[in-house]
Amino acid sequence: MPRSAFNRRQLLALCAGTAGAVALPSARAQAYPAKPIRVVVPYQAGGATDVIGRVFGEKLAQRLGQPVLIDNKGGAGGILGTDTVAKAAPDGYTLLVSLSTSMLTNQFLYAKLPYDPRKELALVSQLAAAPITLAVHPSLPVKTGPELLAYIAANKGKVSYGSYGVGSHAHLAGAHMSRVQKAEMVHVAYKGEAPMLQDLIGGQVQMAYASALGVKPHAETGRLRIVGVTGTRRMSVLPDAPTLLEQGMRDDVYSVVGFIGMAAPAGTPREIVERVAREVQAIGQLEDIRTRITAMGFETAANGVRDFEAVYKKDLPIWEKLVADSGARLD
């Protein structure tokens, strides 16, 4: 056989084999989904994460042609349900909808976290961004973020700030302000936002970071004052409240925000992860979905896999440093 003929046949065989190897994952992705999909929400039913999970789950079921079942697996601040997904079969039939707390921050807070989010979770899409407000009791003679910074610095050890738990966004942001301004503020941790806001309204604490929906009605009646919001753009639900960033407060803590995101077990075929992300992106562009998300005090995101990975990579060292600087540690 002439050498050239042999080479041509060998090359054709090699190409055919390579094409077959490439086609297998594509065929698997094309067949997906062939059965119901479980979406684990690691919090109790009725909360914001659960509602957003159900909103996207309902639309996802319509687009994929299979039932999407929400499984509320609360416990241990989101750790139990997140670990369930991290240890699930990586086949695209178990997904996670959770807060940045369990997907990002907890790895720096807990000495013995049962999962490693960077190794055991595959990011799918950031469903919603979660900026928060910085609110003060109206007795404080401040109306802006810079005025508040100056006030706490001038009243060293006399100002208390509330949070909805050790290691929460409210705690880490308040601790940063206190440390940078050498204000020695007193941190008061509450079991949830509602009791924190009640004490803020009552003047037992003088400032706190809190959700827009929690603060807005009290700001409208004058019982609280919003001095700014976190993030890089104003919140849809509070269009008149300036960001802390636009007020000249440039530290990362003032621009970084939490998120509600979707993930899958690490090792889930990339084609399936990308497929789900594309559907989620399309859902996030629907006007009724955007309206519901913004009405809940969040901002719509619904980005793609690579965009979500970029956000996660950018935010990770910020949260890591905030936790380390705060000294927060949980068992």
C-alpha positions as CSV (number, residue, x, y, z in Angstrom):
1,M,0.0,0.0,0.0
2,P,1.4,3.4,-0.9
3,R,2.5,5.4,2.1
4,S,0.2,8.4,1.1
5,A,-2.9,6.1,1.0
6,F,-2.0,4.7,4.4
7,N,-1.7,8.1,5.9
8,R,-5.0,9.2,4.5
9,R,-6.8,6.2,5.9
10,Q,-5.1,6.6,9.2
11,L,-6.0,10.2,9.4
12,L,-9.7,9.5,8.5
13,A,-9.9,6.8,11.2
14,L,-8.4,9.2,13.7
15,C,-10.8,12.0,12.8
16,A,-13.7,9.6,13.0
17,G,-12.6,8.4,16.5
18,T,-12.2,12.0,17.7
19,A,-15.6,13.0,16.3
20,G,-17.2,10.1,18.1
21,A,-15.5,11.1,21.4
22,V,-16.7,14.7,21.1
23,A,-20.2,13.6,20.1
24,L,-20.9,11.6,23.2
25,P,-21.2,14.5,25.7
26,S,-23.1,16.5,23.1
27,A,-25.6,13.7,22.7
28,R,-25.9,13.4,26.5
29,A,-26.6,17.1,26.7
30,Q,-29.1,17.0,23.9
31,A,-31.1,14.2,25.7
32,Y,-31.1,16.3,28.9
33,P,-33.4,16.4,30.8
34,A,-35.0,13.0,30.7
35,K,-36.5,13.1,34.2
36,P,-37.6,15.5,36.9
37,I,-35.0,17.9,38.3
38,R,-34.6,18.6,42.0
39,V,-33.6,22.1,43.1
40,V,-32.4,22.1,46.7
41,V,-33.0,25.4,48.6
42,P,-31.0,25.1,51.9
43,Y,-33.5,27.3,53.8
44,Q,-37.1,27.0,55.0
45,A,-40.0,27.6,52.7
46,G,-41.3,31.1,52.4
47,G,-38.1,33.1,52.5
48,A,-36.7,35.2,49.7
49,T,-34.3,32.5,48.5
50,D,-37.1,30.0,48.4
51,V,-39.4,32.3,46.5
52,I,-36.8,33.1,43.9
53,G,-36.0,29.4,43.6
54,R,-39.6,28.6,42.9
55,V,-40.1,31.5,40.5
56,F,-37.2,30.3,38.4
57,G,-38.1,26.7,38.9
58,E,-41.6,27.1,37.5
59,K,-40.3,28.8,34.3
60,L,-37.4,26.3,34.0
61,A,-39.8,23.4,34.1
62,Q,-41.8,25.0,31.2
63,R,-38.7,25.5,29.1
64,L,-37.1,22.1,29.8
65,G,-40.3,20.1,29.6
66,Q,-39.7,18.3,32.9
67,P,-40.9,18.9,36.4
68,V,-38.6,21.0,38.6
69,L,-39.2,20.1,42.2
70,I,-38.1,22.4,45.0
71,D,-36.6,20.6,48.0
72,N,-36.3,22.8,51.1
73,K,-33.5,21.4,53.1
74,G,-32.9,24.0,55.8
75,G,-30.5,23.7,58.7
76,A,-27.1,25.0,59.9
77,G,-27.4,28.3,58.1
78,G,-27.7,26.8,54.7
79,I,-24.8,24.3,55.2
80,L,-26.9,21.1,55.3
81,G,-28.7,21.6,52.0
82,T,-25.6,23.0,50.2
83,D,-23.6,19.9,51.3
84,T,-26.4,17.7,50.0
85,V,-25.9,19.2,46.5
86,A,-22.1,19.1,46.8
87,K,-22.3,15.4,47.4
88,A,-25.0,14.6,44.8
89,A,-24.5,12.8,41.5
90,P,-23.1,15.2,39.0
91,D,-25.7,14.5,36.3
92,G,-27.6,17.7,36.1
93,Y,-30.7,16.4,38.0
94,T,-29.7,18.0,41.4
95,L,-29.3,21.8,41.5
96,L,-28.8,24.3,44.2
97,V,-30.4,27.7,44.7
98,S,-28.8,29.5,47.6
99,L,-27.3,32.6,49.1
100,S,-23.7,33.7,48.7
101,T,-23.4,32.9,52.4
102,S,-23.4,29.2,51.8
103,M,-21.8,29.3,48.4
104,L,-18.9,31.7,49.2
105,T,-18.6,33.3,52.7
106,N,-19.0,30.2,54.9
107,Q,-15.8,28.7,53.7
108,F,-14.0,31.5,55.6
109,L,-16.3,31.6,58.6
110,Y,-16.4,27.9,59.6
111,A,-13.4,25.9,60.8
112,K,-15.0,22.6,59.7
113,L,-17.3,23.2,56.7
114,P,-18.3,19.7,55.3
115,Y,-18.0,20.9,51.7
116,D,-15.5,23.0,49.7
117,P,-17.6,25.2,47.4
118,R,-14.7,25.9,45.1
119,K,-14.0,22.2,44.6
120,E,-17.5,20.6,45.0
121,L,-19.8,23.1,43.3
122,A,-20.1,24.1,39.6
123,L,-21.5,27.6,39.3
124,V,-24.5,27.9,36.9
125,S,-26.0,31.4,37.2
126,Q,-26.2,34.3,39.5
127,L,-30.0,34.7,39.7
128,A,-30.2,38.0,41.7
129,A,-27.8,40.5,43.3
130,A,-28.5,41.5,46.9
131,P,-27.4,45.0,47.8
132,I,-28.4,46.3,51.2
133,T,-29.1,49.6,52.9
134,L,-27.1,51.4,55.5
135,A,-29.7,52.9,57.9
136,V,-29.4,54.9,61.1
137,H,-31.7,56.0,63.9
138,P,-33.0,59.5,63.1
139,S,-31.4,60.8,66.3
140,L,-28.0,60.6,64.7
141,P,-27.1,64.0,63.1
142,V,-26.0,62.5,59.8
143,K,-27.6,62.2,56.4
144,T,-24.8,60.8,54.2
145,G,-22.3,58.0,54.4
146,P,-19.3,60.3,54.8
147,E,-21.1,62.2,57.6
148,L,-21.7,58.9,59.4
149,L,-18.0,57.9,59.1
150,A,-17.0,61.2,60.6
151,Y,-19.6,60.9,63.4
152,I,-18.5,57.4,64.5
153,A,-14.9,58.4,64.5
154,A,-15.7,61.5,66.6
155,N,-17.8,59.4,69.1
156,K,-15.3,56.6,69.7
157,G,-16.9,53.7,71.7
158,K,-20.3,55.4,71.9
159,V,-22.1,54.0,68.8
160,S,-23.6,50.5,68.5
161,Y,-24.4,48.7,65.3
162,G,-26.7,45.8,64.8
163,S,-26.5,42.7,62.6
164,Y,-28.6,39.7,61.8
165,G,-25.8,37.3,62.9
166,V,-22.1,36.9,63.3
167,G,-20.4,36.7,59.9
168,S,-23.4,38.2,58.1
169,H,-23.0,41.0,55.6
170,A,-24.3,43.4,58.2
171,H,-21.7,42.3,60.7
172,L,-18.7,42.3,58.3
173,A,-19.6,45.7,56.8
174,G,-20.1,47.3,60.2
175,A,-16.9,45.8,61.6
176,H,-15.0,47.2,58.7
177,M,-16.4,50.7,59.3
178,S,-15.5,50.5,63.0
179,R,-12.0,49.3,62.3
180,V,-11.1,51.7,59.6
181,Q,-12.5,54.7,61.5
182,K,-11.0,53.5,64.8
183,A,-14.5,54.0,66.2
184,E,-14.6,50.9,68.5
185,M,-18.3,50.5,67.8
186,V,-20.2,47.9,69.8
187,H,-21.6,45.0,67.7
188,V,-24.9,43.6,68.7
189,A,-25.8,40.3,66.9
190,Y,-29.5,39.4,66.6
191,K,-31.3,36.2,65.6
192,G,-32.6,37.6,62.3
193,E,-33.3,41.0,60.8
194,A,-36.7,41.7,62.3
195,P,-35.5,42.0,66.0
196,M,-32.5,44.0,64.9
197,L,-34.7,46.5,63.1
198,Q,-37.0,46.8,66.1
199,D,-34.1,47.8,68.3
200,L,-32.7,50.1,65.6
201,I,-36.1,51.9,65.5
202,G,-36.1,52.0,69.3
203,G,-32.6,53.5,69.5
204,Q,-31.0,50.5,71.3
205,V,-28.6,50.4,68.4
206,Q,-27.8,53.5,66.3
207,M,-27.0,52.0,62.8
208,A,-27.2,48.8,60.8
209,Y,-27.0,47.4,57.4
210,A,-30.3,45.8,56.4
211,S,-32.5,44.8,53.5
212,A,-34.3,47.4,51.4
213,L,-37.7,45.9,52.1
214,G,-37.0,45.8,55.8
215,V,-36.0,49.4,56.0
216,K,-38.1,51.1,53.4
217,P,-41.4,51.4,55.2
218,H,-39.7,52.7,58.4
219,A,-37.7,55.2,56.3
220,E,-40.9,56.4,54.7
221,T,-42.5,57.1,58.1
222,G,-39.3,58.8,59.5
223,R,-38.5,56.2,62.0
224,L,-35.3,55.3,60.2
225,R,-33.0,57.2,57.9
226,I,-31.2,55.6,54.9
227,V,-27.8,57.1,54.4
228,G,-26.9,55.0,51.4
229,V,-27.0,51.6,49.7
230,T,-24.3,49.1,48.8
231,G,-23.4,48.1,45.2
232,T,-22.3,50.0,42.1
233,R,-25.7,51.3,41.1
234,R,-28.9,52.5,42.8
235,M,-31.5,49.9,43.8
236,S,-34.7,49.8,41.7
237,V,-36.8,49.7,44.8
238,L,-35.0,52.8,46.3
239,P,-34.2,54.9,43.3
240,D,-33.6,58.1,45.4
241,A,-31.1,56.5,47.8
242,P,-27.6,57.1,46.6
243,T,-25.0,54.3,46.6
244,L,-22.2,54.7,49.2
245,L,-19.8,54.4,46.3
246,E,-21.2,57.5,44.5
247,Q,-20.8,59.3,47.9
248,G,-17.1,58.7,47.7
249,M,-16.8,55.7,49.9
250,R,-14.5,53.6,47.7
251,D,-13.6,50.6,50.0
252,D,-14.6,47.3,48.4
253,V,-17.1,46.6,51.2
254,Y,-19.3,49.4,50.0
255,S,-19.5,48.1,46.4
256,V,-19.6,44.3,46.9
257,V,-23.0,42.7,47.2
258,G,-24.3,39.3,48.1
259,F,-26.2,37.1,45.7
260,I,-28.7,34.4,45.2
261,G,-27.2,31.9,42.8
262,M,-27.6,28.5,41.2
263,A,-25.0,25.8,41.2
264,A,-24.7,22.1,40.4
265,P,-22.4,19.4,41.8
266,A,-18.8,19.7,40.5
267,G,-18.3,17.3,37.6
268,T,-21.7,17.9,36.1
269,P,-21.1,18.0,32.3
270,R,-20.3,21.5,31.1
271,E,-22.8,21.2,28.3
272,I,-25.6,20.6,30.8
273,V,-24.4,23.4,33.1
274,E,-24.3,25.8,30.1
275,R,-27.7,24.6,28.9
276,V,-29.3,25.3,32.3
277,A,-27.5,28.7,32.5
278,R,-28.9,29.7,29.0
279,E,-32.4,28.9,30.1
280,V,-32.0,30.8,33.4
281,Q,-30.6,33.8,31.5
282,A,-33.7,33.8,29.2
283,I,-36.0,33.5,32.2
284,G,-34.3,36.4,33.9
285,Q,-35.0,38.7,30.9
286,L,-38.8,38.1,31.3
287,E,-40.6,41.3,32.4
288,D,-42.7,39.5,35.1
289,I,-39.6,37.8,36.6
290,R,-37.7,41.1,36.7
291,T,-40.6,42.8,38.3
292,R,-41.0,40.2,41.0
293,I,-37.3,40.2,41.8
294,T,-37.0,43.9,42.1
295,A,-40.2,44.1,44.2
296,M,-38.5,41.8,46.7
297,G,-35.6,44.3,47.1
298,F,-33.1,42.5,44.8
299,E,-31.6,43.3,41.5
300,T,-31.9,40.9,38.5
301,A,-28.7,39.2,37.4
302,A,-29.3,35.9,35.6
303,N,-25.9,35.9,34.0
304,G,-24.0,33.1,32.2
305,V,-21.6,30.6,33.7
306,R,-18.4,32.5,32.8
307,D,-19.9,35.8,34.1
308,F,-20.9,34.2,37.3
309,E,-17.4,32.6,37.7
310,A,-15.9,36.0,37.1
311,V,-18.1,37.7,39.8
312,Y,-17.3,34.9,42.2
313,K,-13.5,35.2,41.5
314,K,-13.6,38.9,42.0
315,D,-15.7,38.9,45.2
316,L,-14.0,36.0,46.9
317,P,-10.9,37.8,48.2
318,I,-13.0,40.7,49.4
319,W,-15.2,38.5,51.6
320,E,-12.2,36.5,52.7
321,K,-10.5,39.7,53.9
322,L,-13.6,41.1,55.5
323,V,-14.1,37.9,57.5
324,A,-10.4,37.8,58.6
325,D,-10.4,41.5,59.6
326,S,-13.6,41.0,61.6
327,G,-12.2,38.1,63.5
328,A,-15.5,36.3,63.0
329,R,-15.4,32.5,63.4
330,L,-18.1,29.9,63.7
331,D,-18.0,26.2,64.7
